[in-house]
Structure formats: C-alpha cells, structure tokens
Amino acid sequence: MGRVTTPTADLWHHYGRARHATDRAVPDTFHWGWSQGSGPGPEVLGDLTGLHVGDLGAGTARHAAYLALHHGPARIDAVDASPAQHAMATDLYGHLAPRLRIEQTDVVSHLRAAANTYDVLYSVFGAVDFTEPRELLPAAAAALRPGGRLVFSTLAHYHGGAPAQPEVQHADIPARTPDGKAVTMRRWVLQKHVWTKMLSASRFTRISVEQLLGEAERRTTDAHLVTAHREAP
C-alpha cells in the first residue's frame, strides 16, 4: 500500500485475493475501525459533494468505490503502489470511471506531484501505516488545498497487544513475496502524541485523535481515528 522494504517484490500480492474472487459488489457501508463492522462512518470526512478526494493506500479500492457511488465527489483517486492491488481494483471497480480513478503509483511521489490538488485525503489502515511518516505527512499537507482535511485510521497498539511506539520508529512485520517467500515490511504503530507532533510539524492544525475500541469477542485491535486540516493562509 505504501513503500515496502523490498523494492522489486509486490508484498501485497496475496492480500484480498480470496475476497476478490467472491465479493465483487460495491460495498454499502464504510467504517474506520479495524473490524470494519461498527463505529464512525463516512460522515467523518464531511460533505464530499463536488470535491476532489484521495484514498492513500487504497488496496482494492472498496472504500473509494463506496464514496464514488454514494457520496458524489467530483473525483476520487484510489492510489496504491501494488500492481496486484491495482489490477484487482481495476477489475472490480473500473466501471466507476471517470469519477473513480484507480492509480498504481508510490503514494509520496503522487502527492508531491499534486500540490494544492485535494480537498480531502484519507487512509483506512493504508499508506499512512506503511510509509515513512516524515515523508508522507508533509507531502499530504502540500497536496491538500489550504483548509483541506486529512483523515486516517491507524493501529493504536500492535496486534499482539504490545504498546505503540513512543517515537517515530517502525516495526518489521511478516509479509510474503508473490512466490511465497517469507520477508518483512515496515509498519508504523505510533502513540497518539507522536502522530499529533508530526502532524503539527507538517503544517496541519485542528488535530484530533479519537480512540476506536476493538471488539473483544472478535479479538480485534484498538485503533486511532485521526483528523487534521492543512493550515489556511
């Protein structure tokens, strides 16, 4: 979804493949929590009618397809670096063009080439989790129009229960290459104050962090729902 430690292997090749074969409909819900079954929905993004929206690390573009179909943006760009995710997203939702544009590209490079383009950027456990935040957050601020909004959900702690990092430090988590070789990719699981500090340093204001509790019976993970605005002139 974002940048990975192995430059040539698509470490997202296997992700979502089984669902792609059986669930081809545009989703009828949108949630920010890890379980994707409850909690806040698209209202967190505000009224998207006529706006230019970007999904950072869109995967198979299910969230982007939902917004394109139900919330009337002028255009939504579903951006992901993975060739496999791009191919599945195009197969599933290519028919929603031109309102939905599915792009295979590095997220940071895309944002750096899109200064003052977006009204809203968002990530649902996407590129914000898997991309060096000291690169991604300033690029996102520059790509937003003044006053534009960045919203993302991210892990509040590691899946095994270990606490989030108190500084900007990634963890190496298991992944697989397309041929099944075991490798690792980087994921940033950071404490609330770390996200707040980095957002502020990247020209964001009105920063809020809401904790989304996991569902104990499903053993899901707590998350942070972060909202920030690019500072206005």
N, C-alpha and C positions, 0 to 999 in steps of 0.2 A: 504493500500500500504506500509506503514511503520509501526511504533509502534503506538498503539492506547491506549486510556485511560482505556478501559475495556479489561482485558486480555483474557477473555473467549469468548466474542461475536465477530462475524465477522461483523464489521461495514461497510464492502464493499460488503455485500451480495447482496444488491439491485442494485448496480452501474453497468450500462452497460447491464443489463439483457434483456431489450426490444430490444436493438440493436443486441444482440447475437442471438436472435430468427429470425431476418430478414436480417442481413448483415453478411454473412459468408465468404466473399471473402478476400483474402489478399489485403490490401489497395494498391493503385497505387500512393499515394503521402505520404509525410512526412513533417509536418510543426511544428514549435516550438511555434507559437503564440496561445493564448487562443482559438481563433475561429477555429483553425486547417484548415484554408482555404487560408491563404496567408502568406507572409513573408519568412524568410530563411528556407531552407530545409536541407536535409541530408548532403549537402556539408560542413556544419559547422563541421561535425565530421571528415572530411578529408577522404582520401582513406582507406577503410576498408578491402581491399583485403587481405585475409590470416591472419587477425588479430583476437584476442580474445576480444570480446566486451561484456559488461554487461549492461542490462537495469534495473535500480533500481526503483522498484515500477512499474512493467510492466503492471499491470492490466490484461486485456485480451490479451496482447502481440501483439497488432496490429502494433505498431511501430517496434517491434522486428521482426515480421514476414515479414514486408516490407523490412527491411535491410537484413534479411537472404535470401530472394528471389532475391533481386535486386542489392546487393552491395558486395556479395562474401566474407563475413568474414569466417575465419576458423570455428568459433563457436560463437554463441551469446547466452548468458544466460539471460533469462527473469525471473527475481527474484521478487516475491511478497509474502507477508505474508498471504494474504487472501485465505482461502480454496475455496471460491466461485469463486474468480477471477482465481485461478489456474485451477479449473475444467472447466471453460468456455474457458480459453486459450488452455488447452489441447484438448478440443473438437473441437475448431476452427482450431488450427494450429499444433497439434501433428504430423501431417503427414510430417512436415518440419524437423523432427529429422533425423539425428543427428546434422545437422548444427544449428538448433534451439533447445535449451534445456530449458524446462519450469520447474522452481523450486519453490516450496512452502516453504519458509523459511523466518525468520527475516532477513532483509537486513544487519543490522550491524553485526549480527553473521556470516552471509555468507561472508561478506567482511573480517572480522577478521580471518577467516579460509582460506583465499585465498591470502596470501601475495605474492606480485610480480607476479600476475597471469594475469592481464588485460592490454591490450594496450589502450583501450578506455572504459570509463564508462559514462553513460548518464542517464538523468531523465527528462521526459516531464511532469511537474506538478505531479511528482510521489513521491517517497520516500524522496527526499530532502525536499519537502514541509511538510511532515508528520512525520518526525523523528527528534529527538533532534540533531541539527547540531553539537554540541560539541562532540557527539559520532560518527555521520555518517561521517563527513568530514575527521577526522584522519583515520578512518577505510578505507575510499575510497582511501586516499593517500597511505596507506600501501598495498592495494590490487593492485594498479597500478604498472607497471614496471617503473623504472626511465625514465622520459620524457613522460610518458603516459598522456593521456588527460581526463579531466572531463568536461562534458558539461551538463548544465541543464537549463530548463526554469522554472520560478517561478513567482508568482504574484508580481507585483510592488506596488500594493496597495490592500486594501480589496475590495471585490465585491461591497459593498455599497458606495465606494469612500473614506472611511477613509484612512489616510496615513499609510504606512508601519511602523513597529516598529523601533525606533532608537537604540535599544539594542536587545540582544538575549532574546526575550520574545515571547511565543506562545499565540495564541488565542484559545478559546474553540468554536468550530463551530458545528452546528447541525448535527446529524447522527441518524441512526436507526439500531437497532438490527435486526436479521433475522425475529423475530416475530413482528416487527413493533414498538417496544418501543423506545421512543424518548430519546436519550442520546447525549453526545458530544464527539468529538475527538479533538486532538491538531493539529493546523496548524501554521507553522512559516511563517509569511509575514514580511520580513525584508528590511530595506533600503539598498541601494547599498553599502554604506561604511561599513555596518555591515558584509555583505557577503564577501567583499574584505578582511576585517581584519581577519575574521575567516579562510578564505582560506589560507591567508599568514601564520597564526599561525599553520596551519595543513600541512605545507611543500609543499604548492603549490606556483608556480611562474607564470609569464606571464599571470596574471589575467586580464580579460577584461569583462566588463558588458555593454551590448547593450540593449537599451530600445526598446521594440516591442509595438507599439501603438495599442490599441484596435480599433475595427471598430465601429464608433459612431452610424451608422444606425442599427447595431445589438446589441448595448449596451454591447459590450464585454470589458473585463478588460485589462489594460496595463500589460505587463509582462517584466521581465528581462531575457535576454539570457546571461548566464554566462559561460565563458570558462576559464579553468585553467589547468596547467600542473604540474605533480609531479616533484619536483626539481630533476635534474640529479646529480649524484655524482661529 
